[in-house]
Amino acid sequence: MKDIKRFFSNIKKYNKYAIRSAKAELKSEVADSYLNWLWWIIEPICFMLIYTFVFGYIFKNNTQYFASFVFIGLTGWEFFNRMITGSVSLIAGNREIVTKVYLPKYILLLSKSYTYLFKTGISFIVTLVLMLFQHVPISPTILLVVPIFAILYILCFGLGMILMHYGVLLNDLANLTRIALRMVFYLSGVFYNIRQRLGGTLQYVLLRANPAAFSMDELRKVCLEGKLPSFEGMLFWFAIGILLCFIGIKIIHKNENSYAKVI
């Protein structure tokens, strides 16, 4: 409990710093761009168009509202992917801060997560516009996007803290993580419906053991099908996320004074 109290105390204390840092990073990303913040809209739309063309028209995917289906998948995946890949080298990438001032290391991840949440929020707005354009029936269940995404955030934050720690110790972890995520990407149903394309044990495993696939499927349920999500599955991944956060907090608190020496 001591570590948890310390964690929330630090979050409250350094939250303003995390927000300012996130704003500065977002501004620097588009500082030299003619299109500025429009890139945050253009990029996901371009990927959506590519996947929709390739898998919707060339491979004849007959999934209803396929463009919205792909965009929801990409929105969920991009957040998951950014949180995981971004956390591995986070401490080493902020060497000047880590070695010169005291800052709880998970605040670095918190700041990064704010930039990812901002971009994800833009993607969800674009998704809603696309759904209206495709005449997708809007159901009150769409509001359940919030708890589904909150669970994904907690899960990613917990896993991110653990990867952030081991990323300092293992130089090859970033490369291994990218390879693993590439495999997870193709097994998450970004551009195909796992419940329609697969069956039996494989479908069950992918939707239950893969948090990215589970989150995408539940987001599509509440947005496109007007169905309630799997509350049992949400509770399971929420518990896993809390456990990962607890482990991550313990690891960071135990080792945070040694990171400056290692990097």
C-alpha positions as CSV (number, residue, x, y, z in Angstrom):
1,M,0.0,0.0,0.0
2,K,2.9,2.3,0.7
3,D,4.0,2.1,-3.0
4,I,0.5,2.8,-4.2
5,K,0.1,5.9,-2.0
6,R,3.5,7.1,-3.1
7,F,2.4,6.5,-6.7
8,F,-0.8,8.5,-6.5
9,S,1.0,11.2,-4.5
10,N,3.6,11.6,-7.3
11,I,1.0,11.6,-10.0
12,K,-0.8,14.4,-8.3
13,K,2.4,16.3,-7.7
14,Y,3.9,16.0,-11.2
15,N,0.7,15.9,-13.3
16,K,1.1,19.6,-14.4
17,Y,4.6,18.8,-15.5
18,A,3.4,15.8,-17.5
19,I,0.7,17.9,-19.2
20,R,3.2,20.7,-20.1
21,S,5.7,18.2,-21.4
22,A,3.0,16.5,-23.5
23,K,1.9,19.9,-25.0
24,A,5.5,20.8,-25.8
25,E,6.0,17.4,-27.5
26,L,2.9,17.8,-29.6
27,K,3.9,21.3,-30.7
28,S,7.4,20.2,-31.6
29,E,6.0,17.3,-33.8
30,V,4.3,19.7,-36.2
31,A,6.5,22.8,-35.7
32,D,8.2,22.5,-39.1
33,S,5.2,21.1,-41.0
34,Y,3.1,23.1,-43.5
35,L,0.0,21.1,-42.6
36,N,0.7,21.3,-38.9
37,W,-1.8,19.4,-36.7
38,L,-3.8,18.2,-39.7
39,W,-1.2,15.4,-40.0
40,W,-2.8,13.8,-36.9
41,I,-6.0,13.5,-39.0
42,I,-4.4,12.8,-42.4
43,E,-2.1,9.9,-41.2
44,P,-4.8,7.6,-39.8
45,I,-7.2,8.4,-42.7
46,C,-4.5,7.4,-45.2
47,F,-3.8,4.1,-43.4
48,M,-7.6,3.4,-43.3
49,L,-8.0,4.1,-47.0
50,I,-5.1,1.8,-47.8
51,Y,-6.4,-1.1,-45.7
52,T,-10.0,-0.5,-46.9
53,F,-8.8,-0.7,-50.5
54,V,-6.5,-3.7,-50.1
55,F,-8.7,-5.8,-47.9
56,G,-12.1,-4.5,-48.7
57,Y,-11.9,-4.4,-52.5
58,I,-8.9,-6.5,-53.6
59,F,-9.6,-9.3,-51.1
60,K,-13.4,-8.8,-51.2
61,N,-14.0,-8.3,-47.5
62,N,-17.8,-8.1,-47.1
63,T,-17.8,-6.9,-43.5
64,Q,-20.5,-4.3,-43.0
65,Y,-19.3,-0.7,-42.6
66,F,-15.8,-1.9,-43.4
67,A,-14.2,1.6,-43.5
68,S,-15.4,2.4,-40.0
69,F,-14.5,-1.2,-38.9
70,V,-10.9,-0.6,-40.0
71,F,-10.7,2.9,-38.5
72,I,-11.9,1.7,-35.1
73,G,-9.3,-1.1,-35.3
74,L,-6.5,1.2,-36.3
75,T,-7.4,3.7,-33.5
76,G,-7.2,1.0,-30.8
77,W,-4.1,-0.6,-32.3
78,E,-2.2,2.7,-32.7
79,F,-2.7,3.6,-29.0
80,F,-1.7,0.1,-27.9
81,N,1.3,0.0,-30.2
82,R,2.5,3.5,-29.3
83,M,2.3,2.9,-25.5
84,I,4.2,-0.3,-25.7
85,T,6.9,0.7,-28.2
86,G,7.3,4.1,-26.7
87,S,7.9,2.8,-23.2
88,V,10.8,0.5,-23.9
89,S,13.4,3.3,-24.6
90,L,11.7,6.0,-22.6
91,I,14.3,6.3,-19.8
92,A,17.3,6.1,-22.0
93,G,15.7,8.6,-24.4
94,N,15.3,11.1,-21.6
95,R,18.9,10.7,-20.3
96,E,19.3,14.5,-19.6
97,I,16.2,14.6,-17.4
98,V,17.0,11.3,-15.6
99,T,20.6,12.1,-14.8
100,K,20.1,15.7,-13.7
101,V,16.9,16.0,-11.8
102,Y,14.7,13.7,-9.7
103,L,11.5,12.7,-11.4
104,P,9.5,9.5,-10.8
105,K,10.2,7.6,-13.9
106,Y,6.6,6.7,-14.6
107,I,5.9,10.4,-15.0
108,L,7.8,10.1,-18.3
109,L,5.3,7.4,-19.3
110,L,2.4,9.5,-18.1
111,S,3.5,12.4,-20.2
112,K,3.9,10.2,-23.3
113,S,0.5,8.7,-22.7
114,Y,-1.1,12.1,-22.7
115,T,0.2,12.7,-26.3
116,Y,-1.1,9.3,-27.3
117,L,-4.5,10.0,-25.7
118,F,-4.8,13.3,-27.5
119,K,-4.1,11.7,-30.9
120,T,-6.5,8.9,-30.1
121,G,-9.2,11.4,-29.2
122,I,-8.8,13.0,-32.6
123,S,-9.0,9.6,-34.3
124,F,-12.2,8.8,-32.4
125,I,-13.8,12.1,-33.6
126,V,-12.8,11.2,-37.2
127,T,-14.3,7.7,-36.6
128,L,-17.6,9.2,-35.5
129,V,-17.7,11.4,-38.6
130,L,-17.0,8.4,-40.8
131,M,-19.7,6.4,-39.0
132,L,-22.2,9.2,-39.7
133,F,-21.0,9.3,-43.4
134,Q,-21.6,5.6,-43.7
135,H,-25.0,5.9,-42.0
136,V,-24.0,3.6,-39.1
137,P,-26.9,3.5,-36.6
138,I,-25.6,5.3,-33.5
139,S,-26.6,3.4,-30.3
140,P,-26.2,4.6,-26.7
141,T,-23.8,1.6,-26.3
142,I,-21.2,3.8,-28.0
143,L,-20.7,5.5,-24.6
144,L,-19.1,2.3,-23.4
145,V,-16.1,3.2,-25.5
146,V,-14.9,5.1,-22.4
147,P,-14.6,2.2,-19.9
148,I,-13.2,-0.1,-22.6
149,F,-10.5,2.3,-23.5
150,A,-9.8,3.1,-19.8
151,I,-9.1,-0.6,-19.2
152,L,-6.8,-0.7,-22.3
153,Y,-5.0,2.4,-20.9
154,I,-4.5,0.9,-17.5
155,L,-3.2,-2.3,-19.1
156,C,-0.8,-0.5,-21.3
157,F,0.4,1.8,-18.5
158,G,1.2,-1.2,-16.3
159,L,3.0,-3.1,-19.0
160,G,4.7,0.1,-20.1
161,M,6.3,0.6,-16.7
162,I,7.7,-2.9,-16.7
163,L,9.1,-2.6,-20.2
164,M,10.5,0.8,-19.3
165,H,12.5,-0.7,-16.5
166,Y,13.8,-3.7,-18.5
167,G,14.5,-1.5,-21.5
168,V,17.3,0.1,-19.5
169,L,18.9,-3.2,-18.7
170,L,18.4,-5.0,-22.1
171,N,19.6,-3.1,-25.2
172,D,17.8,-5.5,-27.6
173,L,14.4,-5.3,-25.9
174,A,13.2,-2.5,-28.3
175,N,13.9,-4.7,-31.3
176,L,12.3,-7.7,-29.7
177,T,9.3,-5.7,-28.8
178,R,8.9,-4.4,-32.3
179,I,9.0,-8.0,-33.7
180,A,6.5,-9.2,-31.1
181,L,4.1,-6.4,-31.9
182,R,4.3,-7.0,-35.6
183,M,3.0,-10.5,-34.9
184,V,0.4,-9.3,-32.5
185,F,-0.7,-6.8,-35.2
186,Y,-1.6,-9.5,-37.6
187,L,-3.3,-11.6,-34.9
188,S,-5.5,-8.7,-33.6
189,G,-8.0,-8.4,-36.4
190,V,-7.2,-4.8,-37.4
191,F,-8.5,-5.4,-41.0
192,Y,-10.6,-8.6,-40.5
193,N,-13.3,-9.8,-38.2
194,I,-11.9,-12.5,-35.9
195,R,-15.4,-13.7,-35.0
196,Q,-16.3,-14.2,-38.7
197,R,-13.0,-15.4,-40.1
198,L,-11.9,-17.8,-37.4
199,G,-13.6,-20.3,-35.2
200,G,-13.1,-22.7,-32.4
201,T,-10.1,-22.6,-30.1
202,L,-8.1,-20.1,-32.2
203,Q,-10.9,-17.5,-32.1
204,Y,-11.3,-18.0,-28.4
205,V,-7.5,-17.7,-27.7
206,L,-7.1,-14.5,-29.9
207,L,-10.0,-12.7,-28.3
208,R,-9.2,-13.7,-24.8
209,A,-5.4,-13.9,-24.6
210,N,-4.7,-10.9,-26.8
211,P,-5.7,-7.6,-25.2
212,A,-5.4,-5.6,-28.4
213,A,-7.7,-8.0,-30.2
214,F,-10.2,-8.1,-27.3
215,S,-10.3,-4.3,-27.1
216,M,-10.8,-3.8,-30.8
217,D,-13.6,-6.4,-30.9
218,E,-15.4,-4.8,-27.9
219,L,-15.0,-1.3,-29.4
220,R,-16.6,-2.5,-32.6
221,K,-19.4,-4.2,-30.8
222,V,-20.5,-1.0,-29.0
223,C,-19.8,1.3,-31.9
224,L,-21.0,-0.6,-35.0
225,E,-23.3,-3.4,-33.7
226,G,-25.0,-1.6,-30.8
227,K,-24.2,-4.5,-28.5
228,L,-23.1,-4.6,-25.0
229,P,-19.4,-5.6,-24.5
230,S,-18.2,-8.6,-22.6
231,F,-18.2,-7.4,-19.0
232,E,-16.6,-10.6,-17.9
233,G,-13.7,-10.0,-20.3
234,M,-13.4,-6.4,-19.3
235,L,-13.2,-7.3,-15.6
236,F,-10.5,-9.9,-16.4
237,W,-8.3,-7.4,-18.3
238,F,-9.0,-4.7,-15.7
239,A,-7.6,-7.1,-13.1
240,I,-4.6,-7.9,-15.2
241,G,-4.0,-4.2,-15.8
242,I,-4.1,-3.4,-12.1
243,L,-1.7,-6.3,-11.4
244,L,0.7,-5.1,-14.0
245,C,0.5,-1.5,-12.6
246,F,1.2,-2.8,-9.1
247,I,4.2,-4.8,-10.4
248,G,5.5,-1.9,-12.5
249,I,5.2,0.6,-9.6
250,K,7.1,-1.8,-7.3
251,I,9.9,-2.2,-9.8
252,I,10.2,1.5,-10.6
253,H,10.3,2.5,-6.9
254,K,12.9,-0.1,-6.1
255,N,15.2,0.8,-9.0
256,E,14.6,4.4,-9.9
257,N,17.8,5.7,-8.2
258,S,20.0,3.3,-10.2
259,Y,18.8,4.3,-13.7
260,A,21.1,7.3,-13.9
261,K,24.1,5.1,-13.3
262,V,23.1,2.5,-15.9
263,I,22.4,4.9,-18.8
